[in-house]
Amino acid sequence: GYVYITTGLLNFFESEAELAAVLAHEIGEIQLLRPNFTTYRKATKDLASLSAMVGPFFGPIGALSAAGFILLSAIPAEEPQPKRLLEADETAMHLMTKAGYDPQGLIDMLKKIQNEQINASPLVFDWQDRRTITPERIATAETSFIQLDLGSLELVTGFEKYQTMIRGLRDMHGKF
């Protein structure tokens, strides 16, 4: 699977930890085998393409079966289930910790996006449209954070570095 980050999201974040949180969450979702990343999903789409080419050669039955495969492949991927979102958030915190980023960045990012959700901001619509942020999700992330064994780790947020890196984007588009 591919992970895309829009310039709107890059401009929206304040630190490397917030960016790392989104990337780690996406990696967590992929690791949890979201249906649109599974082998079955790819095979269904490939079979639909093949049947669209070959089906008409087998008369009405072939055309009908081709139409069935095409319709099957057109069914949208299952929406991320709340449990899967929570598992991806927990996985994200572990990945962030291993990469040296403060996992608090995930909670900060969730709260920030939730505030934008309330304001119906187009900046975060694409990302949060399939990953709804609820108070329960934030509370679960906070509980997971408390349970992390951070010990004496030195974790970074990368605020200053991120502000420097994003300066050109903000000069072009302004701070959102």
ZIFEN-V731322 format. One line per field, one symbol per residue. burial: I if it has 9 or more other ideal C-beta (glycine too) atoms within 8 Angstrom, else O. A space follows every 10 residues. Layout:
# ZIFEN-V731322
burial->???
This chain:
# ZIFEN-V731322
burial->OOOOOOOIII IIIOIIIIII IIIIIIIIII OIOIIOOIOO IOOIIOIIOO IIOIIOOIOO OIIIIIIOII OIIOOOOOOI OIOIIIIIII IIIIIIIOOO IIIIIIIIII IIIIOIIOOO OOIIIOIIOO IOIOOOIIOI IIOIIOOIOO OOOOIIIIIO OIIOOIOOII OOOOOO
